[in-house]
Amino acid sequence: MSTFLDEFVESYSNDSKYALDSRLMSSWYPKRVREKAHGSSMLELGIGHGRTVAYFSEVFSNHVVIEGSEEVIRRYKKQFGEENTTIINGFFEDFETKERFDCISMGFVLEHVNHPITILAKFRKLLAPDGVIFIAVPSATSLHRRLGFSAGLLSDMNKLGDGDRKLGHLRYYDINSLREDVASAGLKEQSIEGIFLKPFTTEQIAQLNLDPKILEALMVVGIDFPELCNAVLMEVTN
């Protein structure tokens, strides 16, 4: 299974066609999580590009990460080291601990797993009293997908493209479907916000060579428009 997960590693490299999206979002939403979070312990599901792990390792004194791919772990350690973080090589479904965490981060996880409700229900049990889970998922209703659908370039806003499959995505979410999964797992929504108000495709945005201040503004303005953003960030509790 670890070998299977390793097949997706290159899609998360800095040379990926989605590297711009990844850099913007993975540099942005962890800061939003920290502003909302409390306590000193975090359990994080997955390493991904490594940026969130490196960031959270600096702001939580107890930081534990579960990662199923040995290759992803190797690359993370080579780039960032492993100080202040306990990395566990294993699958989310198999993880067991008696420890309870103030925060659990599921950043771009639920679109990858076979049974997202099962994952949510499993990890809610690992929350400390008053603990919080932060969920980030890609959105089917983002502005650029709406425009593509309206222009006849996208037949179904929930349809996965070749790029999604290369990233190991199994589904898109919209706000309603995310709320349904959260409620089915016995969790309660506390807040929701947008991540990256994305008006055009990644390639089109790259060609525009936008000022970094504009890219930052697309993150800031997007907070209040989750239904139009490239992704959503939801805060949930027991």
N, C-alpha and C positions, 0 to 999 in steps of 0.2 A: 504493500500500500504506500509506503514511503517513496518507493521508486516511481509509483504512479503520480504522486504529488510533485515529484521532481520534474516531471514533464512540463509543468507550467512555469518553471523558474525563469526562463528567458523572457517570458511575457511581462515580467516585473522588473526588467533591467532598465537602465537609463537610456537604452537605445530603442525601447519599445515605442510604437506609434502613439501610445497613450501616456508617455512619460510626463508630458506637461500636466495633464489632469492629475496624475498620481502625485506629482511634486506639489502642486497647489493644494490639493485636498489633504494630503497626509501631513503637510506643514501647518495647515489651518485648524482642522477640527480637534487635534489633541489640545490645543490652547483653549478652545471652547470647553472641552471636557474639564480641563483643570480649573477653569473659572467656576464651573458648576459643582465640581467634586468636593468632597470633604474626607477627612481621615488620612491615614498614612499608608494604607495597603491597597494594591491593585493587582488583579488577575487579568491578564491580557490574552485573548485568543488569537494566535497567529502572529507571525513576524512580518509577513508581506515584504514591503520595501525596506523595512527596518527603521524608518524615520520616527514612527510613533513609539517604537520600543526604546530607541535612544532617548527620546524626549521624556517619556514617562519614567525611565530609569533615573532621571535627574530630579524629578519632582515627587516621587513616592519612595519612602525609605524602604518599604517592602514591596518589591515588584517581581511578580512571577509571570512567566510567559509559557504557554503551551504551543508547540509547533510540531506538525507531523512530518515535515520534510527535513531530512538530515542535511541536504544540500543547502537549503535556505538557512539553516542554523550555521553551517560552515561559513557561508558568505557573510552573514551578519557579524559573526565573531571577527572575521578578517577585516571588515570595514569599520566596525564600531567597538570591538572588544566586548567584554561581558561584565564589566564592573557594575555593581549595584543591581544586577538582574539575575534571577534564577531562571534558566531556560530548561524546560522539560520537553524531551523528545517523545511525543506521543500524540494520540488522537483525542479530540475533544470528547468523543463518545466514551472513551475508556478512562478518562481522568478521574481520580478519586483523591480526596484529601479531607482531613478533619479541620483544616484551617478555614476561617471565614474572612471575607474581604470587604473592605469599605466600598470599593469600586470594582466593577468588572467591565472591561472594554471589549465589545464585539464590533470592531471596526472593519467593515466590509467582509463579514464572515457568513452571514445568513444566506447570501445569494450563492454560496459555494456548497453548502451542506445538503445532504439528502433529506433530512428531517429537521427543518429549522425550529418547529415548535418543541420537539424533543430536546434540542439543544437549549432553548430558552428555559424550559421547565427544569432541566437538569441543573443549570448554573444558577438559577434563582435560589436554589437550596444552599449555595455557597456564599450568599450575601450575609454580612454581619447585620445586626439590628440597625435599621435606618440606612442600610446599604443601597447602592444605586448601580444599575446597569446602563451603560451607554451603547446604543446600537447605531451604527452607520451603514446604510445600504444605498446602492445605486437606484435612481428613480426612473420609472418608465415615462413619467409625465414631464420631464425636463423641457425647458423652452426649445432647445435645439431639436428634440425628438418631436415635439408638437409641430414645429415648423416643417420638419421633414415629412411628417404624416400629412399635414395640410397641403404640401406641395406635391403629394403623390409619390414621394421618394421612399417612404416607409409605409409598408402595407398594414402594419400592426405595431402600435407603440410598445407592446409587451414582447415583441419578437426579439429573440436573441440573434445577434449577428455573428459573423466569423470571429471578430475581435473578442466578443464576449466568450465564445467557446474556447478561444486560445487562453483566456484568463481563467478558465475553469468555472465560469458562471453557469448556473442551472436555472436562474429565474431573474426577472426584474420585480421590483416592488413599486407600488404606489402607496400613498399615505393610508388609504383604506385597508389594503391587504396587509400592510405592516401592523396596523392597529388590530386587525383580526388575529394575526399570529401572536401578538403580545397578549391579547386578552385570552386566547385559547391556552396559553401557557400559565395563566393565573397571575399575570403581571399588570401593573397599572401605569398608564402614561402620566408623566409629570410635566414634560415639555417636549416641543418638537421645533426644529428650525432647519433651514436650508443650508446646503453646502455647495457653493459655486453656482451662481446664476450664469448658466452657460448658453449664450445665444446662438452659437454656431458649432459645427463639428470641431474636433481637436485640430485637424489639419488646417481648416479655415482660420481658426484663431491664431495658430502658429504663423500663418502667412501674413496676418495683419501686423505682426511685430508690435503688439500693444505695449504701451508704457507700463512698467510694473505697478504704477499707482492705479491704473485702470484695472489690472488683474486683481489687485487688492480690493478695489471697490466692488468688483463682482462677487467677492467673498462676503464683504460687509453687507452690501445691499441684499444679498441672497438670504441672509438670516431670517428676514421677515417674509420670505416667499418660498417656503419649502416645496409647494406644489409645482414650482417652476424650475427648481434647482436640479443640478446634475445628481445630487444625492441628498439624503435627509439624515439628520442626527436626532435620535429620540432618547430621552431620559426616562427610565422606567424603574419602578420599585415593587416590592412585594405588597 
